[in-house]
Amino acid sequence: MRTVDLIQRKRNGEELSPEEIRWLVEAYTRGEIPDYQMASFLMAVYFQNMTDHEVGAMVEAMIESGERVDLSSIPGPKIDKHSTGGVGDKTSLIAAPLAAAAGVKVPMVSGRALGHTGGTLDKLESIPGLRTNLTMDEFRDVLSRVGFAVIGQSESVTPADGKLYALRDSTATVESTALIAASIMSKKLAMGLDGLVLDVKVGSGAFMKRQVDARRLAQMMVTIGRRNDLRVQALITDMNQPLGRAIGNAMEIMEASQTLLNSGPEDLTRLSLELAARMIFLGRVTETLDDARLMAQNLLLEQAGYRKLKEMVAAQGGDPQVLDRFELLPNAPMAYEIYSPRAGYVAAIDAEEIGRASAMLGAGRDRKEDTVDPAVGVLLEAKVGARVDEGDLLCRIHYSDEQRLEEAVERIEDAFRISTTEPEARELILEVVG
């Protein structure tokens, strides 16, 4: 086979065979296909999409590029949760420890910042000493002892996805429905899960801008999961404004800790509890979803999830004191405040612009080899629907380098829309699929 022929056929909208997809993934993983050719193929997929058969073949090829993880020796239901990417979305750091406190085992394979969205690994690695590059034996040990462990892509688990994930971020092909589904489901199916809860974001801060596309993605992933005997549910949730108030790696660790102490923002708390409840329900810890919701709420009030997160941080080499003493986390040396230019209501906050501004300050990546500054980010002081007077504080920008501050400020100022009329309340959870 020739790579250029497959690129050309996909560019022309043709369907590739499972054998051709498998060869492409295997050759790229072995380093026989250069980044520039695979980037061209990804762009062809972005514009022409893939059929369900092609996505299924890509998922299987990605799994077969590494080892399938056997967790059968660890008792208890293995349930994971995954988000398709948003701005300020730190629900994994809240829902997973709550589910683990309920007795669910949560073997979490997470990713890094993609485009304007954050990554769970980058957030956790802002904790001094914490490691996400665990060996499989270390991962199983933490999962067995704590009930909750987080690992990134590795040479042993879906290495093909690890390479493609980084390339998508640097080639503007992140938003492809097919590539998102293949990336997520290959990681999850390689982990020997019993169930999976998906949070499919839609709106300005999501990769899916239209609800019809988010629904298509959710249905694709649920179908892939069920074909592989995986219990799957997907929530389609609003991402037209950042979730919570903190955007930036260490700042989001702080907010996750506050939320597990029942002092977090209302929207973040509500969504995290619903995700945790569905993890508990899919793990068959409770007979009904309502019982699972009550359990998740009680665990939050008892601070059981907070204690579970501290256990996981310590087990993976991090300093659990950071969840009590935020000064031990990276803190940016400078801050810039943005004020409301007029009185009225916050009618909109463009989540994508906030995410891009945060990434520009150093919280994300322009290229796959870029390093992340864990200290920088944006802290919202007003959310959509808030009444503000002229001169009221809208947000604080925490930064370490003035080089790109001016452009970030412009983006954030443009992201806020102040109106004389109060906006209609938006639903946070729009649909359930599966």
C-alpha positions in Angstrom: 0.0 0.0 0.0 1.0 3.6 -0.5 0.1 6.3 2.0 -0.4 8.9 -0.7 -3.1 6.7 -2.4 -5.0 6.3 0.9 -4.8 10.1 1.5 -6.1 10.7 -2.1 -9.0 8.3 -1.7 -10.1 9.7 1.6 -9.7 13.2 0.2 -12.1 12.2 -2.5 -14.6 10.9 0.0 -14.1 7.1 -0.6 -14.4 4.5 2.2 -11.2 2.7 3.1 -11.2 -1.0 4.0 -10.5 -2.2 7.5 -7.2 -3.6 6.2 -6.2 -0.2 4.8 -7.1 1.6 8.0 -5.1 -1.0 10.1 -2.1 -0.7 7.8 -2.1 3.1 8.0 -2.3 3.1 11.8 0.3 0.4 12.3 2.8 2.0 9.8 2.4 5.5 11.5 2.9 4.0 14.9 6.1 2.3 13.8 7.4 5.6 12.4 7.2 4.5 8.7 4.8 7.2 7.8 6.0 10.8 8.6 3.9 13.4 10.5 3.3 15.4 7.4 1.6 12.6 5.6 -0.5 11.6 8.5 -1.4 15.2 9.1 -2.7 15.3 5.5 -4.8 12.1 6.1 -6.2 13.6 9.3 -7.2 16.8 7.3 -8.9 14.6 4.7 -10.8 12.9 7.4 -11.8 16.2 8.9 -13.4 17.3 5.7 -14.8 14.0 4.5 -15.5 12.2 7.8 -15.4 8.4 8.2 -18.1 5.8 8.1 -19.0 3.7 11.2 -17.0 0.8 9.7 -13.9 3.0 9.2 -14.2 4.3 12.8 -14.6 0.8 14.1 -11.5 -0.4 12.2 -9.5 2.6 13.5 -10.5 1.9 17.1 -9.5 -1.7 16.7 -6.2 -0.8 15.1 -5.4 1.7 17.9 -6.1 -0.9 20.5 -4.0 -3.5 18.8 -1.1 -1.0 18.6 -0.5 -1.7 22.3 -1.7 -4.1 25.0 -5.1 -4.7 26.3 -5.1 -4.1 30.0 -6.4 -7.0 32.2 -8.0 -5.7 35.4 -9.9 -8.9 36.2 -7.7 -9.5 39.3 -9.1 -6.3 40.9 -12.5 -6.9 42.4 -15.4 -4.5 41.8 -17.0 -2.8 38.8 -14.6 -0.8 36.6 -16.3 2.4 35.4 -14.6 5.3 33.7 -15.8 8.8 32.8 -14.6 10.9 29.8 -15.3 14.4 28.5 -14.9 15.4 24.9 -13.2 18.6 26.0 -14.3 21.9 27.4 -13.1 25.1 29.0 -12.9 25.0 32.8 -14.0 21.3 32.8 -12.5 19.6 35.8 -15.4 17.2 36.4 -13.2 14.1 36.2 -11.3 15.3 39.3 -14.7 15.5 41.2 -16.9 12.7 39.8 -14.2 10.0 39.7 -13.2 10.3 43.4 -16.9 10.4 44.4 -17.6 7.2 42.4 -14.5 5.6 43.9 -15.8 6.5 47.4 -19.0 4.6 46.5 -17.0 1.4 45.7 -16.6 1.8 42.0 -13.1 1.2 40.6 -12.1 4.1 38.3 -9.2 3.2 35.9 -8.9 6.6 34.1 -6.9 7.1 30.9 -6.8 10.8 30.4 -5.4 13.2 27.8 -3.6 16.6 27.7 -4.7 20.0 26.5 -6.1 20.0 23.0 -6.6 23.3 21.2 -8.5 25.7 23.5 -9.5 23.0 25.9 -7.7 21.8 29.0 -6.4 18.3 29.8 -6.8 16.3 33.0 -3.2 15.1 32.9 -1.9 18.7 32.7 -4.1 19.7 35.6 -2.9 16.8 37.8 0.7 17.3 36.9 0.5 20.9 38.4 0.6 19.1 41.7 4.2 18.8 42.8 5.5 15.3 42.5 2.4 13.7 41.0 3.1 11.2 38.3 0.7 10.2 35.5 3.3 8.1 33.6 2.8 5.0 35.8 3.8 1.6 34.8 0.9 -0.9 34.4 1.9 -2.6 37.6 1.9 0.8 39.4 -1.4 1.7 37.9 -3.0 -1.6 39.0 -1.6 -1.2 42.5 -3.0 2.4 42.9 -6.4 1.3 41.5 -6.5 -1.7 43.8 -5.6 0.3 46.9 -7.3 3.6 46.3 -10.0 2.7 43.8 -9.1 5.5 41.5 -6.0 6.0 39.3 -5.1 8.2 36.4 -2.7 7.4 33.6 -1.9 8.9 30.2 -1.3 7.3 26.9 1.8 5.2 27.0 3.9 3.0 24.8 2.0 0.0 26.1 -1.6 1.3 26.0 -2.9 2.6 22.6 0.4 4.2 21.6 -1.1 4.9 18.2 -3.6 7.2 19.8 -0.9 8.9 21.8 0.9 9.9 18.6 -2.3 10.9 16.7 -3.7 12.8 19.7 -0.6 15.2 19.7 -0.7 15.5 15.9 -4.4 16.4 15.9 -3.8 19.2 18.4 -1.1 20.8 16.2 -2.9 20.4 12.8 -6.4 21.9 13.6 -8.1 18.5 13.1 -9.3 18.1 16.7 -12.9 18.7 15.9 -13.5 15.7 13.7 -16.3 13.6 15.1 -14.7 10.4 13.8 -11.3 11.1 15.2 -12.7 12.1 18.6 -14.8 8.9 18.8 -11.8 6.7 17.7 -9.5 8.4 20.2 -11.8 8.1 23.2 -13.1 4.7 22.6 -9.8 3.0 21.7 -8.4 4.2 25.1 -11.5 3.0 27.0 -11.8 -0.4 25.3 -8.2 -1.1 25.9 -8.7 -0.8 29.7 -11.0 -3.7 30.3 -13.8 -1.5 31.5 -17.3 -2.7 32.5 -18.9 0.7 31.9 -18.3 4.3 30.7 -20.0 7.6 31.2 -19.4 10.2 28.5 -19.8 13.9 28.8 -20.2 15.2 25.2 -19.8 19.0 25.2 -21.6 21.3 22.8 -21.4 25.1 22.3 -18.8 27.8 21.8 -16.2 26.2 24.0 -16.6 22.7 22.7 -15.3 21.0 19.6 -18.9 20.3 18.6 -20.6 23.6 18.0 -24.0 22.2 17.0 -26.2 19.9 19.1 -26.9 17.6 16.1 -23.1 17.0 15.8 -22.8 16.3 19.5 -25.6 13.9 19.3 -24.0 12.1 16.3 -20.7 11.8 18.3 -22.5 10.5 21.4 -24.4 7.9 19.4 -21.3 6.8 17.6 -19.4 6.2 20.9 -22.4 4.5 22.5 -22.7 2.2 19.5 -19.0 1.3 19.5 -19.1 0.6 23.2 -22.2 -1.6 23.0 -20.7 -3.6 20.1 -17.8 -4.4 22.5 -20.1 -5.3 25.5 -19.5 -2.1 27.3 -22.2 -0.4 29.3 -22.2 3.2 28.1 -24.3 6.4 28.7 -23.6 9.8 27.3 -24.7 13.2 28.5 -24.8 16.1 26.1 -23.9 19.2 28.1 -23.8 22.9 27.4 -20.3 24.5 26.9 -21.3 28.0 25.8 -19.6 29.5 28.8 -16.8 28.0 30.9 -17.7 25.4 33.5 -17.1 26.7 37.0 -15.0 29.8 37.5 -11.4 28.6 37.1 -9.6 28.1 33.8 -6.0 27.0 34.1 -4.3 23.9 35.4 -3.4 24.6 39.1 -6.4 26.9 39.4 -8.7 24.1 38.4 -7.1 21.8 41.0 -8.0 24.4 43.6 -11.6 24.6 42.3 -12.0 20.8 42.2 -10.8 20.6 45.8 -13.3 23.4 46.8 -16.1 21.6 45.0 -15.3 18.3 46.8 -15.6 20.3 50.1 -19.1 21.4 48.9 -18.0 25.0 48.3 -17.7 24.9 44.5 -19.7 26.7 41.8 -23.2 25.5 41.4 -22.9 24.5 37.7 -19.7 22.5 38.3 -21.2 20.8 41.4 -24.4 19.9 39.7 -22.8 18.3 36.6 -20.1 16.5 38.6 -22.8 14.9 40.9 -24.8 13.7 37.9 -21.7 12.2 36.3 -20.7 10.5 39.5 -24.3 9.2 40.0 -24.3 7.6 36.5 -20.9 6.0 37.2 -22.3 4.6 40.4 -25.4 3.3 38.6 -23.5 1.7 35.7 -21.3 0.1 38.3 -24.5 -1.5 39.7 -23.8 -0.2 43.2 -27.4 1.0 43.4 -30.6 -0.4 41.8 -31.8 2.9 40.5 -30.3 6.1 39.2 -32.1 8.1 41.8 -30.5 6.0 44.6 -27.1 6.7 42.9 -27.8 10.5 42.9 -28.6 10.4 46.6 -25.5 8.4 47.3 -23.3 10.8 45.4 -24.8 13.8 47.2 -24.2 12.1 50.6 -20.6 11.3 49.7 -20.1 14.9 48.8 -21.5 16.2 52.0 -19.4 13.7 54.0 -16.3 14.9 52.1 -15.6 11.2 51.1 -14.7 12.2 47.6 -12.3 14.9 48.9 -10.5 12.2 51.0 -10.4 9.8 48.0 -8.8 12.5 45.8 -6.1 13.1 48.5 -5.5 9.3 48.6 -5.0 9.2 44.9 -2.7 12.2 44.8 -0.5 10.6 47.5 -0.5 7.2 45.9 0.7 8.7 42.6 3.6 10.6 44.2 2.0 14.0 44.7 1.7 16.1 47.8 -1.9 15.8 49.1 -1.3 18.9 51.2 -1.9 21.1 48.1 -5.6 20.3 48.4 -5.6 22.1 51.8 -2.9 24.7 51.2 -3.2 26.2 47.8 0.0 28.2 48.2 1.9 24.9 47.6 0.5 24.8 44.1 2.1 26.9 41.3 0.8 30.4 41.5 1.3 33.1 38.8 3.3 36.1 40.0 1.1 38.7 38.3 -2.6 39.4 37.8 -4.6 41.7 35.5 -8.2 42.6 36.2 -11.0 43.2 33.6 -14.0 45.3 34.6 -17.4 45.8 33.1 -17.6 48.7 30.7 -21.3 49.3 31.5 -24.2 48.3 33.8 -26.4 45.4 32.8 -26.4 41.6 32.7 -23.7 39.2 31.6 -25.5 37.9 28.6 -22.7 35.7 27.2 -19.2 34.5 27.9 -17.6 33.0 24.8 -15.9 29.9 26.2 -13.7 29.3 23.2 -12.2 32.8 23.4 -11.6 32.4 27.2 -9.9 29.0 26.5 -7.8 30.4 23.7 -6.7 33.3 25.9 -5.8 31.0 28.7 -3.8 28.8 26.3 -2.1 31.9 24.9 -0.9 32.8 28.4 0.7 29.3 28.6 -2.0 27.0 30.0 -2.3 25.2 26.7 -0.2 24.3 23.6 0.2 25.7 20.1 2.5 22.8 19.1 2.7 19.3 20.5 6.2 19.8 21.9 5.2 23.0 23.8 5.4 23.0 27.6 2.5 24.1 29.8 2.7 26.8 32.5 0.6 25.3 35.3 0.3 28.6 37.2 -1.5 30.7 34.6 -5.1 31.1 33.8 -8.3 33.0 34.1 -10.6 33.3 37.2 -14.2 34.4 36.4 -15.8 36.7 38.9 -19.1 36.9 37.0 -21.0 34.2 35.1 -23.8 34.4 32.6 -27.0 35.9 34.1 -25.1 38.0 36.7 -26.2 41.6 37.3 -23.2 44.0 37.1 -22.6 47.7 37.4 -20.2 49.7 35.4 -16.7 49.1 36.8 -17.6 45.7 38.5 -14.9 43.1 38.3 -15.6 40.5 35.5 -12.4 38.3 35.8 -8.8 38.2 36.8 -6.0 37.0 34.5 -3.2 35.3 36.3 0.0 35.4 34.1 3.7 34.9 34.3 4.9 36.6 31.1 3.7 39.9 29.7 4.6 39.0 26.1 1.1 37.8 25.1 -0.9 39.5 27.8 -2.3 42.3 25.6 -3.7 39.9 23.0 -5.2 37.7 25.8 -6.8 40.7 27.4 -8.4 41.7 24.1 -9.8 38.2 23.6 -11.2 38.0 27.1 -12.8 41.5 26.8 -14.4 40.4 23.5 -15.6 37.2 25.1 -17.9 39.1 27.6 -21.2 40.5 26.3 -23.1 42.9 28.6 -26.8 43.4 27.8 -29.5 45.6 29.3 -31.9 42.6 29.4 -31.4 39.5 31.6 -30.6 36.4 29.5 -32.8 33.3 29.6 -31.5 30.5 31.7 -29.8 27.7 29.8 -30.1 24.0 30.6 -26.7 22.5 31.6 -27.6 18.9 30.7 -29.3 18.9 27.2 -29.8 15.2 26.4 -29.0 11.7 27.5 -27.9 9.1 24.9 -27.9 5.4 25.8 
